[in-house]
Amino acid sequence: MFKKTWFKLLIGVIFLSAAIYSLVGSQQSYLERKTTERVTYEDNLRKMEDSPLAGSGKEPLKFYAIDEAWIVEAAFVSEEDGEASSSKSFSMMMTDSTFEKMDLAGKLIFEKNGEAHELLIFDEGESFLLPFTDLTSGRETYGGGRYINIPKDKLKKGRIKIDFNDAANFYCAFTPDFICPIPPKENMLNIGVAAGEKIFM
């Protein structure tokens, strides 16, 4: 059995999806665009080297219905001086009980269902990483949490949109052969996020 760090293999999937979006995204409705992105996401996941879906047959991935109500605008609060480029080291626990240093960019503050919520957000170079768990975790979605990659150009004037329809499973949701981050306790939402990818099989 191999052990791979999930996010090192994710880079190619992200940039291929971004390239496809740049070609067709402006000509499609939101629903059409997200539907296309999901098809591309699954296709890339199955075809990538060391795919976490290898040996899983043709069982399709499962998603919640696409719902624009799960797009929320958040205030971005950086770690230092209000600068988006500021970050500090954060020890993220992994599924093999080790810790990996990640750059903590800051936190996002937003309202949903009449309540205020805060989530830590991490700097991965070209994009931000937003790992989280919620009240669907371990029930309708993977118990180890999900993540959203947010391109850095989405951050404008201290505000950033979180599209929970983009919530995806860590590769550990498909096979224990991967080492994945465990969302920190600060990123446990006390609401059920009925958006994005569901638990596999």
Accessible surface in RSA format (square Angstrom, percent):
REM  Atomic radii and reference values for relative SASA: ProtOr
REM  Chains: A
REM  Algorithm: Lee & Richards
REM  Probe-radius: 1.40
REM  Slices: 20
REM RES _ NUM      All-atoms   Total-Side   Main-Chain    Non-polar    All polar
REM                ABS   REL    ABS   REL    ABS   REL    ABS   REL    ABS   REL
RES MET A   1   186.06  96.4 103.49  68.5  82.57 196.6  73.18  62.2 112.88 149.6
RES PHE A   2    75.79  37.9  67.63  41.9   8.16  21.2  74.68  45.3   1.11   3.2
RES LYS A   3   119.43  58.3  92.57  56.8  26.86  64.0  67.66  60.9  51.77  55.1
RES LYS A   4    77.11  37.6  74.96  46.0   2.15   5.1  23.75  21.4  53.36  56.8
RES THR A   5    25.26  18.0  18.98  19.2   6.28  15.0   0.33   0.4  24.93  37.7
RES TRP A   6     0.00   0.0   0.00   0.0   0.00   0.0   0.00   0.0   0.00   0.0
RES PHE A   7    33.10  16.6  30.06  18.6   3.03   7.9  30.06  18.2   3.03   8.7
RES LYS A   8   141.79  69.2 124.16  76.2  17.63  42.0  72.57  65.3  69.22  73.7
RES LEU A   9    46.20  25.7  36.70  26.3   9.51  23.9  39.98  28.1   6.22  16.7
RES LEU A  10     4.98   2.8   4.98   3.6   0.00   0.0   4.98   3.5   0.00   0.0
RES ILE A  11    97.84  55.7  97.74  72.8   0.10   0.2  97.84  70.5   0.00   0.0
RES GLY A  12    50.40  62.1   0.00   N/A  50.40  62.1  40.87 112.2   9.53  21.3
RES VAL A  13    11.42   7.5   8.89   8.0   2.53   6.1  10.35   9.0   1.07   2.9
RES ILE A  14    49.45  28.1  43.70  32.6   5.75  13.9  48.08  34.6   1.37   3.7
RES PHE A  15    97.33  48.7  92.10  57.0   5.23  13.6  92.44  56.0   4.89  14.0
RES LEU A  16    89.93  50.1  85.00  60.8   4.93  12.4  88.68  62.3   1.25   3.4
RES SER A  17    25.92  21.9  22.77  30.4   3.15   7.3  21.93  46.7   3.99   5.6
RES ALA A  18    51.21  47.1  41.64  64.3   9.57  21.8  47.57  67.0   3.65   9.7
RES ALA A  19    49.73  45.7  42.19  65.1   7.54  17.2  49.12  69.2   0.61   1.6
RES ILE A  20    55.96  31.8  55.91  41.6   0.05   0.1  55.91  40.3   0.05   0.1
RES TYR A  21    84.68  39.5  81.26  46.2   3.42   8.9  52.72  39.6  31.96  39.4
RES SER A  22    82.12  69.4  50.90  67.9  31.22  71.9  45.32  96.5  36.80  51.6
RES LEU A  23   133.33  74.3 116.98  83.7  16.35  41.1 118.88  83.5  14.44  38.9
RES VAL A  24    52.93  34.8  52.93  47.9   0.00   0.0  52.93  46.0   0.00   0.0
RES GLY A  25     1.54   1.9   0.00   N/A   1.54   1.9   0.29   0.8   1.25   2.8
RES SER A  26   109.48  92.5  64.92  86.6  44.56 102.6  57.57 122.6  51.91  72.7
RES GLN A  27   151.92  85.0 113.31  82.8  38.60  91.9  41.89  89.2 110.03  83.5
RES GLN A  28    53.19  29.7  38.43  28.1  14.76  35.1  13.37  28.5  39.82  30.2
RES SER A  29    60.41  51.0  45.07  60.1  15.34  35.3  52.23 111.2   8.18  11.5
RES TYR A  30    31.46  14.7  24.30  13.8   7.16  18.6  24.30  18.3   7.16   8.8
RES LEU A  31   106.06  59.1 104.59  74.8   1.47   3.7 104.59  73.5   1.47   4.0
RES GLU A  32    93.70  53.8  88.94  67.3   4.76  11.3  34.73  67.2  58.97  48.1
RES ARG A  33    49.29  20.7  49.21  25.1   0.08   0.2   1.73   2.4  47.56  28.8
RES LYS A  34    19.75   9.6  19.75  12.1   0.00   0.0   5.82   5.2  13.92  14.8
RES THR A  35    66.88  47.6  66.16  67.1   0.73   1.7  58.07  78.0   8.82  13.3
RES THR A  36    43.24  30.8  39.56  40.1   3.68   8.8  29.36  39.4  13.87  21.0
RES GLU A  37    44.85  25.8  41.57  31.5   3.28   7.8  25.64  49.6  19.21  15.7
RES ARG A  38    36.93  15.5  34.89  17.8   2.04   4.8  24.97  34.1  11.96   7.2
RES VAL A  39   102.48  67.4  96.41  87.3   6.08  14.6 101.30  88.0   1.18   3.2
RES THR A  40    18.01  12.8  14.62  14.8   3.39   8.1   8.87  11.9   9.14  13.8
RES TYR A  41    29.61  13.8  29.61  16.8   0.00   0.0  29.61  22.3   0.00   0.0
RES GLU A  42    33.57  19.3  33.57  25.4   0.00   0.0  10.58  20.5  22.99  18.8
RES ASP A  43    59.13  41.4  55.25  55.0   3.88   9.2  15.99  37.6  43.14  43.0
RES ASN A  44    16.68  11.5  13.08  12.6   3.60   8.7   6.06  14.6  10.62  10.3
RES LEU A  45     0.00   0.0   0.00   0.0   0.00   0.0   0.00   0.0   0.00   0.0
RES ARG A  46    72.76  30.6  51.27  26.1  21.49  51.2  41.47  56.7  31.29  19.0
RES LYS A  47   157.64  76.9 124.78  76.6  32.86  78.2  86.18  77.6  71.45  76.1
RES MET A  48    32.02  16.6  14.89   9.9  17.12  40.8  25.74  21.9   6.27   8.3
RES GLU A  49   144.00  82.7 126.18  95.5  17.82  42.4  52.70 101.9  91.30  74.5
RES ASP A  50    52.43  36.7  36.63  36.5  15.80  37.4   8.20  19.3  44.23  44.1
RES SER A  51     9.87   8.3   4.85   6.5   5.02  11.6   4.67   9.9   5.20   7.3
RES PRO A  52     5.57   4.1   0.00   0.0   5.57  20.2   0.37   0.3   5.19  32.3
RES LEU A  53     5.59   3.1   0.63   0.4   4.96  12.5   1.17   0.8   4.42  11.9
RES ALA A  54    80.96  74.4  48.11  74.2  32.85  74.7  58.37  82.2  22.59  59.8
RES GLY A  55    89.09 109.9   0.00   N/A  89.09 109.9  42.37 116.3  46.72 104.6
RES SER A  56    27.37  23.1   8.94  11.9  18.43  42.5  20.00  42.6   7.37  10.3
RES GLY A  57    54.48  67.2   0.00   N/A  54.48  67.2  41.31 113.4  13.17  29.5
RES LYS A  58   198.37  96.8 175.30 107.6  23.07  54.9 121.11 109.0  77.25  82.3
RES GLU A  59    61.88  35.5  55.20  41.8   6.68  15.9   8.85  17.1  53.03  43.3
RES PRO A  60    77.49  56.5  76.60  69.8   0.88   3.2  77.49  64.0   0.00   0.0
RES LEU A  61    12.94   7.2   0.31   0.2  12.63  31.7   0.83   0.6  12.11  32.6
RES LYS A  62    76.89  37.5  72.52  44.5   4.37  10.4  74.64  67.2   2.25   2.4
RES PHE A  63    50.35  25.2  26.09  16.2  24.25  63.1  26.09  15.8  24.25  69.4
RES TYR A  64    22.50  10.5  20.26  11.5   2.24   5.8  21.88  16.4   0.63   0.8
RES ALA A  65    85.82  78.9  64.03  98.8  21.79  49.6  74.80 105.3  11.02  29.2
RES ILE A  66    34.29  19.5   9.85   7.3  24.44  58.9   9.85   7.1  24.44  66.3
RES ASP A  67    62.51  43.8  58.33  58.1   4.18   9.9  16.20  38.1  46.31  46.2
RES GLU A  68   108.32  62.2  96.33  72.9  11.99  28.6  28.07  54.3  80.25  65.5
RES ALA A  69    60.97  56.1  40.38  62.3  20.58  46.8  53.25  75.0   7.72  20.4
RES TRP A  70    24.73   9.9  24.73  12.0   0.00   0.0  12.83   6.8  11.91  19.3
RES ILE A  71    51.93  29.5  33.22  24.8  18.70  45.1  33.22  23.9  18.70  50.8
RES VAL A  72    13.09   8.6   8.43   7.6   4.66  11.2  13.09  11.4   0.00   0.0
RES GLU A  73    87.29  50.1  69.66  52.7  17.64  42.0  20.55  39.8  66.74  54.5
RES ALA A  74     0.05   0.0   0.00   0.0   0.05   0.1   0.05   0.1   0.00   0.0
RES ALA A  75    26.80  24.6  26.79  41.4   0.01   0.0  26.79  37.7   0.01   0.0
RES PHE A  76    20.41  10.2   5.78   3.6  14.63  38.1   5.78   3.5  14.63  41.9
RES VAL A  77    62.56  41.2  59.08  53.5   3.48   8.4  61.82  53.7   0.74   2.0
RES SER A  78    11.57   9.8   0.17   0.2  11.40  26.3   0.17   0.4  11.40  16.0
RES GLU A  79    57.96  33.3  30.29  22.9  27.67  65.9   2.77   5.4  55.19  45.1
RES GLU A  80    94.93  54.5  89.45  67.7   5.49  13.1  29.60  57.2  65.34  53.3
RES ASP A  81   134.08  93.9  91.25  90.8  42.83 101.3  33.99  80.0 100.09  99.8
RES GLY A  82    67.33  83.0   0.00   N/A  67.33  83.0  31.30  85.9  36.03  80.7
RES GLU A  83    98.45  56.5  97.95  74.1   0.51   1.2  24.04  46.5  74.41  60.8
RES ALA A  84    44.20  40.6  34.63  53.4   9.57  21.8  34.85  49.1   9.36  24.8
RES SER A  85    98.95  83.6  71.30  95.2  27.66  63.7  55.04 117.2  43.92  61.5
RES SER A  86    21.26  18.0  12.21  16.3   9.06  20.9   9.93  21.2  11.33  15.9
RES SER A  87    42.41  35.8  19.40  25.9  23.01  53.0   0.07   0.1  42.34  59.3
RES LYS A  88   107.29  52.3  99.78  61.2   7.51  17.9  55.72  50.2  51.57  54.9
RES SER A  89    69.65  58.9  44.09  58.8  25.56  58.9  41.89  89.2  27.76  38.9
RES PHE A  90    39.66  19.8  36.52  22.6   3.14   8.2  39.66  24.0   0.00   0.0
RES SER A  91    51.82  43.8  34.48  46.0  17.34  39.9  21.79  46.4  30.03  42.1
RES MET A  92     1.06   0.5   0.64   0.4   0.41   1.0   0.41   0.4   0.64   0.9
RES MET A  93    78.96  40.9  75.61  50.0   3.35   8.0  50.03  42.5  28.93  38.3
RES MET A  94     2.03   1.0   1.67   1.1   0.36   0.9   1.54   1.3   0.49   0.6
RES THR A  95    63.17  44.9  31.79  32.2  31.37  74.8  31.98  43.0  31.19  47.1
RES ASP A  96    60.19  42.2  33.95  33.8  26.24  62.1  29.31  69.0  30.88  30.8
RES SER A  97    76.98  65.0  61.04  81.5  15.94  36.7  29.27  62.3  47.70  66.8
RES THR A  98    71.77  51.0  66.32  67.2   5.45  13.0  64.01  86.0   7.76  11.7
RES PHE A  99   130.10  65.1  99.23  61.5  30.87  80.3  99.39  60.3  30.71  87.9
RES GLU A 100    57.95  33.3  54.44  41.2   3.51   8.3  18.87  36.5  39.08  31.9
RES LYS A 101   148.72  72.6 126.83  77.8  21.88  52.1  90.21  81.2  58.51  62.3
RES MET A 102    15.70   8.1   9.88   6.5   5.81  13.8  15.49  13.2   0.21   0.3
RES ASP A 103    70.98  49.7  68.79  68.5   2.19   5.2   1.72   4.0  69.26  69.1
RES LEU A 104     7.32   4.1   7.32   5.2   0.00   0.0   7.32   5.1   0.00   0.0
RES ALA A 105     0.14   0.1   0.14   0.2   0.00   0.0   0.14   0.2   0.00   0.0
RES GLY A 106     0.00   0.0   0.00   N/A   0.00   0.0   0.00   0.0   0.00   0.0
RES LYS A 107    67.11  32.7  67.11  41.2   0.00   0.0  24.73  22.3  42.38  45.1
RES LEU A 108     0.00   0.0   0.00   0.0   0.00   0.0   0.00   0.0   0.00   0.0
RES ILE A 109    58.07  33.0  54.04  40.3   4.02   9.7  54.04  38.9   4.02  10.9
RES PHE A 110     6.13   3.1   0.28   0.2   5.85  15.2   6.13   3.7   0.00   0.0
RES GLU A 111   129.44  74.3 112.47  85.1  16.97  40.4  33.69  65.2  95.75  78.2
RES LYS A 112    31.98  15.6  28.22  17.3   3.76   9.0  12.48  11.2  19.50  20.8
RES ASN A 113   105.73  72.9  65.81  63.6  39.92  96.1  34.51  83.0  71.23  68.8
RES GLY A 114    78.20  96.4   0.00   N/A  78.20  96.4  36.42  99.9  41.78  93.6
RES GLU A 115    85.10  48.9  79.89  60.4   5.21  12.4  32.86  63.6  52.24  42.7
RES ALA A 116    77.74  71.5  49.31  76.1  28.42  64.7  49.54  69.8  28.20  74.7
RES HIS A 117    12.37   6.8   6.40   4.4   5.98  15.3   7.24   7.5   5.14   6.0
RES GLU A 118    89.61  51.4  77.04  58.3  12.57  29.9  27.36  52.9  62.25  50.8
RES LEU A 119     1.93   1.1   0.43   0.3   1.50   3.8   1.90   1.3   0.03   0.1
RES LEU A 120    25.87  14.4  25.33  18.1   0.55   1.4  25.33  17.8   0.55   1.5
RES ILE A 121     0.00   0.0   0.00   0.0   0.00   0.0   0.00   0.0   0.00   0.0
RES PHE A 122     0.00   0.0   0.00   0.0   0.00   0.0   0.00   0.0   0.00   0.0
RES ASP A 123    26.46  18.5  17.95  17.9   8.51  20.1   1.88   4.4  24.58  24.5
RES GLU A 124    58.10  33.4  24.60  18.6  33.50  79.8  23.86  46.2  34.24  28.0
RES GLY A 125    49.02  60.5   0.00   N/A  49.02  60.5  36.68 100.6  12.34  27.6
RES GLU A 126   124.76  71.6 111.99  84.7  12.77  30.4  34.80  67.3  89.96  73.4
RES SER A 127    11.58   9.8  11.50  15.3   0.08   0.2   5.31  11.3   6.27   8.8
RES PHE A 128     2.32   1.2   2.32   1.4   0.00   0.0   2.32   1.4   0.00   0.0
RES LEU A 129     0.00   0.0   0.00   0.0   0.00   0.0   0.00   0.0   0.00   0.0
RES LEU A 130     0.00   0.0   0.00   0.0   0.00   0.0   0.00   0.0   0.00   0.0
RES PRO A 131     0.00   0.0   0.00   0.0   0.00   0.0   0.00   0.0   0.00   0.0
RES PHE A 132     0.25   0.1   0.09   0.1   0.15   0.4   0.09   0.1   0.15   0.4
RES THR A 133    23.97  17.1  23.97  24.3   0.00   0.0  17.84  24.0   6.14   9.3
RES ASP A 134     2.79   2.0   0.43   0.4   2.36   5.6   0.00   0.0   2.79   2.8
RES LEU A 135    86.98  48.4  78.80  56.4   8.18  20.6  82.11  57.7   4.87  13.1
RES THR A 136    12.48   8.9  10.57  10.7   1.90   4.5  12.48  16.8   0.00   0.0
RES SER A 137    26.81  22.7   8.95  11.9  17.85  41.1   7.54  16.0  19.27  27.0
RES GLY A 138    52.41  64.6   0.00   N/A  52.41  64.6  20.15  55.3  32.26  72.2
RES ARG A 139   191.27  80.3 161.78  82.5  29.49  70.2  53.07  72.5 138.20  83.8
RES GLU A 140    91.37  52.5  85.73  64.9   5.64  13.4  36.46  70.5  54.91  44.8
RES THR A 141     0.01   0.0   0.01   0.0   0.00   0.0   0.00   0.0   0.01   0.0
RES TYR A 142    42.93  20.0  42.89  24.4   0.04   0.1  27.91  21.0  15.02  18.5
RES GLY A 143    43.76  54.0   0.00   N/A  43.76  54.0  20.72  56.9  23.04  51.6
RES GLY A 144    26.14  32.2   0.00   N/A  26.14  32.2  22.52  61.8   3.62   8.1
RES GLY A 145     0.47   0.6   0.00   N/A   0.47   0.6   0.47   1.3   0.00   0.0
RES ARG A 146     1.79   0.8   1.50   0.8   0.30   0.7   0.80   1.1   1.00   0.6
RES TYR A 147     7.46   3.5   7.44   4.2   0.02   0.0   4.72   3.5   2.74   3.4
RES ILE A 148     2.06   1.2   1.77   1.3   0.29   0.7   2.06   1.5   0.00   0.0
RES ASN A 149    30.75  21.2  14.36  13.9  16.39  39.5  12.65  30.5  18.10  17.5
RES ILE A 150     6.60   3.8   6.07   4.5   0.53   1.3   6.60   4.8   0.00   0.0
RES PRO A 151    63.50  46.3  63.15  57.6   0.35   1.3  63.50  52.4   0.00   0.0
RES LYS A 152    71.66  35.0  63.76  39.1   7.90  18.8  42.06  37.9  29.60  31.5
RES ASP A 153   103.78  72.7  88.23  87.8  15.54  36.8  48.79 114.8  54.99  54.8
RES LYS A 154   102.70  50.1  93.45  57.3   9.25  22.0  49.07  44.2  53.64  57.1
RES LEU A 155    31.03  17.3  14.02  10.0  17.02  42.8  14.02   9.8  17.02  45.8
RES LYS A 156   143.61  70.1 136.13  83.5   7.48  17.8  83.12  74.8  60.49  64.4
RES LYS A 157   208.23 101.6 164.03 100.6  44.20 105.2 124.01 111.6  84.22  89.7
RES GLY A 158    36.32  44.8   0.00   N/A  36.32  44.8  25.07  68.8  11.25  25.2
RES ARG A 159   104.58  43.9 102.72  52.4   1.86   4.4  44.56  60.9  60.02  36.4
RES ILE A 160     2.14   1.2   0.00   0.0   2.14   5.2   2.14   1.5   0.00   0.0
RES LYS A 161   127.01  62.0 120.50  73.9   6.51  15.5  63.51  57.2  63.50  67.6
RES ILE A 162     0.00   0.0   0.00   0.0   0.00   0.0   0.00   0.0   0.00   0.0
RES ASP A 163    19.46  13.6  17.59  17.5   1.87   4.4  13.85  32.6   5.61   5.6
RES PHE A 164     1.04   0.5   1.04   0.6   0.00   0.0   1.04   0.6   0.00   0.0
RES ASN A 165     5.67   3.9   0.34   0.3   5.33  12.8   0.34   0.8   5.33   5.2
RES ASP A 166    55.14  38.6  37.98  37.8  17.15  40.6  19.43  45.7  35.71  35.6
RES ALA A 167     2.16   2.0   0.00   0.0   2.16   4.9   0.00   0.0   2.16   5.7
RES ALA A 168    10.95  10.1  10.95  16.9   0.00   0.0  10.95  15.4   0.00   0.0
RES ASN A 169     0.00   0.0   0.00   0.0   0.00   0.0   0.00   0.0   0.00   0.0
RES PHE A 170     0.69   0.3   0.69   0.4   0.00   0.0   0.69   0.4   0.00   0.0
RES TYR A 171     0.00   0.0   0.00   0.0   0.00   0.0   0.00   0.0   0.00   0.0
RES CYS A 172    18.09  13.7   5.52   6.2  12.57  29.5   4.81  12.2  13.28  14.3
RES ALA A 173    19.79  18.2   0.02   0.0  19.77  45.0   0.42   0.6  19.37  51.3
RES PHE A 174    29.72  14.9   0.58   0.4  29.14  75.8   2.21   1.3  27.50  78.7
RES THR A 175    22.63  16.1  19.87  20.1   2.75   6.6  16.97  22.8   5.66   8.6
RES PRO A 176    95.64  69.7  87.74  80.0   7.91  28.7  93.79  77.4   1.85  11.5
RES ASP A 177    22.25  15.6  22.25  22.1   0.00   0.0   0.00   0.0  22.25  22.2
RES PHE A 178     2.15   1.1   0.00   0.0   2.15   5.6   0.00   0.0   2.15   6.1
RES ILE A 179    30.66  17.4  30.66  22.8   0.00   0.0  30.66  22.1   0.00   0.0
RES CYS A 180     0.95   0.7   0.95   1.1   0.00   0.0   0.95   2.4   0.00   0.0
RES PRO A 181     1.69   1.2   0.00   0.0   1.69   6.1   0.00   0.0   1.69  10.5
RES ILE A 182    66.94  38.1  64.78  48.3   2.16   5.2  64.89  46.7   2.05   5.6
RES PRO A 183    11.86   8.6   0.72   0.7  11.15  40.5   0.72   0.6  11.15  69.3
RES PRO A 184    17.08  12.4   6.05   5.5  11.02  40.1  16.06  13.3   1.02   6.3
RES LYS A 185   177.61  86.6 151.30  92.8  26.31  62.6 121.26 109.1  56.34  60.0
RES GLU A 186    82.80  47.5  62.15  47.0  20.65  49.2  43.67  84.5  39.13  31.9
RES ASN A 187     0.00   0.0   0.00   0.0   0.00   0.0   0.00   0.0   0.00   0.0
RES MET A 188    93.30  48.3  73.12  48.4  20.18  48.1  65.44  55.6  27.86  36.9
RES LEU A 189     4.26   2.4   3.15   2.3   1.11   2.8   4.26   3.0   0.00   0.0
RES ASN A 190    95.53  65.9  80.42  77.7  15.12  36.4  34.14  82.2  61.39  59.3
RES ILE A 191    14.54   8.3  11.84   8.8   2.69   6.5  14.54  10.5   0.00   0.0
RES GLY A 192    30.32  37.4   0.00   N/A  30.32  37.4  12.26  33.6  18.06  40.5
RES VAL A 193     0.03   0.0   0.03   0.0   0.00   0.0   0.03   0.0   0.00   0.0
RES ALA A 194    45.39  41.7  39.16  60.4   6.23  14.2  39.16  55.1   6.23  16.5
RES ALA A 195     0.00   0.0   0.00   0.0   0.00   0.0   0.00   0.0   0.00   0.0
RES GLY A 196     0.14   0.2   0.00   N/A   0.14   0.2   0.14   0.4   0.00   0.0
RES GLU A 197     1.15   0.7   1.15   0.9   0.00   0.0   0.28   0.5   0.87   0.7
RES LYS A 198    66.47  32.4  65.77  40.4   0.71   1.7  12.04  10.8  54.43  58.0
RES ILE A 199    66.47  37.8  66.36  49.4   0.12   0.3  66.36  47.8   0.12   0.3
RES PHE A 200    25.57  12.8   9.65   6.0  15.92  41.4  10.51   6.4  15.06  43.1
RES MET A 201   135.50  70.2  89.52  59.2  45.98 109.5 102.30  87.0  33.20  44.0
END  Absolute sums over single chains surface
CHAIN  1 A    10325.8       7943.5       2382.2       5890.4       4435.4
END  Absolute sums over all chains
TOTAL         10325.8       7943.5       2382.2       5890.4       4435.4
